[in-house]
Amino acid sequence: MKAIRTLRLIWERVSLYLPVLLMGVLALGTYLLVRNTPVFGPPAAAKPLTHDPDYFMQNFSVRTFHASGQLKSEVLGAEAWHYPDTDTLEIDRIRVRSYDDHGQLTTATANRALTNADASEVQLIGNAVVIRQPVGQAGEVAAPMEFRSEFLHAFMNTEQVKSNKPVELTRGQDRFSGDAMDFDNLGRVVELHGRVKGTLVPGAAR
């Protein structure tokens, strides 16, 4: 009987503190659960594009084609850096070959250049030369048109060449120079600005 009374007394004391013990265990479990639960914040904002190159090329050639599959342009260079914020290429020792819809070839070279994604717009810097080959009719003798300057801005699709620097224009034996130039091949117009000089040779091929 004494043993039974002792067990009953122990049980009563345990029963008295049992709710407190259970609450303590639950509190500890809740704390551990909260501590190990990942926190989901708002989605991170996309990082703005910076003017830092995202890829680099050496001794490369990039070609683009017309919808018909014919070659539209080819850009070659010693080194190039692509800038994602402007989607442009900066190219050292550039060479460009571009064909219009009629197959007329325009070539361009320079120490350095900036081009857009499809090379339809090219800024040539340092020893810039653009040569537009003629498409002569049957029996016609035609000479290529050549532009030289420290800076030439060539628009391949619209067949324009512009410069805000001194430029020299040569076609056959005819030579012109000016402090700036706007050339529109589609409109057959050349505008030279500033101090303009010219030499026309009678009977020279044009």
Phi, psi and omega in degrees: 000321180298320179296322180294317179297322179296315178297321179295320180295319178296316180298320179297319179292319177297318180298327181294321183263355183300314178301322179295318179297317180296318179296322178296317179297317179296318179297318179296318179297319179296318179299314180294323180294314180295322182295326185260003179275127179294145180262125181259112178263182177296151180300140181294136179291144179297136180291132178295144179291136178249163181275061176238135182298138178257348169203164188223143179229152175228140177045062190245167173216128179238128181242145171235155187229151171290166179300333180283350181100353179285148180296129178261313181204155175223128179244126178238149179198163178281317179213152180209147177233132178259132179249115187290332184291329179248355183052049180236159175247133170257123191234135173264139178052063185276147170224131183234137170236123183227136180244133175275186183295340180262005178085008180285133186265135171236129177245153180213141177220154177190165176294323183209157181205158169240129179231154172277185191300320184256012178061024176279344178227121186230126173258114183261130187231123178084113181050047183281133179223128174238127180237123179252116181284140181280156170247093184279150174284171181301125179082355182272136176261117182234151180248148176292156177257129186235134178242137178226136179191170172282345177211126174226135178249108185256130176250102189291319184289322181265001176057051178236149173226129181230157176202141173255015178243163175307137186222150174241134180240128181231136171217109187064234178264358178279135182224140178221155176213155179197173181278343178199164186206146168230120180239126178239105183290324180294322178272357181055044183232132172240125177245118175253138185238161179080219179281102185258133175230150180207150176227119177250128180256117180301135177079002179285149180293134177232000000 
